[in-house]
Amino acid sequence: MLRPSPRRSFYVVVSWSGDAGQDWSWEIRRKRRPMGIRLREAGFRSHRAAHEAGRVALEDFLNGLVIERASRSAL
């Protein structure tokens, strides 16, 4: 059975809370089922800044998954 690519399984959501000056946040989510933990950061001044930070965080997260999978298969 083929497993879906992690790159297609996760995505970034940017949201605005509407509280004060730094209202934007990003969150990494999984498409088919909840992750069990929240990967989120808030305090950005614009949608663009939150999206870029989320994109970088998602890339780091996915790279970590690849390394973890490779180390498991090497055992």
N, C-alpha and C positions, 0 to 999 in steps of 0.2 A: 504494500500500500504506500502510495506516495504521500508525503506530508507537505502541506503548503509552505511556501517560502516565508520565512519570518518577515521579509521586507514587505510582503503583501498582507500580512496578518496584523500589523500595527500601524497606527496613524496618530497624528497630532490634532488636537482640538484646541482652538483658541477661543476664550470667552472673556466677557466684560462684566464686572460685578456692579459697576455704577456707583461705587462708594465715594472715593476721593480722587486725587490726582493720578495715582498709580493703580489703575483698575484692571489692567489686562493680565491674563494668565494663560498658560498652556498646560495641557495634560496629554500624556501618552495613553492610548487605549488599544485594546485588541478587538478585532472585528467579530469573531464568532462567539466568544465567551468572555466573561469578566476576568481580569488579571489576578484578582485577589489582593492586590495592593494598589495604591494610587501613586503614580509618578507625575508630580505636578509642581509648578513653580508660579508664583504670583508676584506682582509689584512692578509690572512693566507699564510704561507711559503710552505705548501705542500698540495697535494690532500687529503692525509690521515687526516691532521689536520682540513681542511675545512669540510671534510665528517663527522668526529666525532663531531665537533661543530654543524653542521647542524642536525645530528641525535639527539643530545641532545635538540636542539631548537625545532625540530619537536615533540619530546616526550612531552616537556613542553606545546607546542601549543595544542596538542591533549588532554592532561590532562585538560587544560583550557576549551576546548570545552565540555568535559564530565561534568565538574562542572557546566558550563553555562546551558547545557541542563537539568541537574538534578534540578537546581534552577528554571528554567522555568516551568518544569513539576510539581514542588511542589506548584506553585501558584494556 
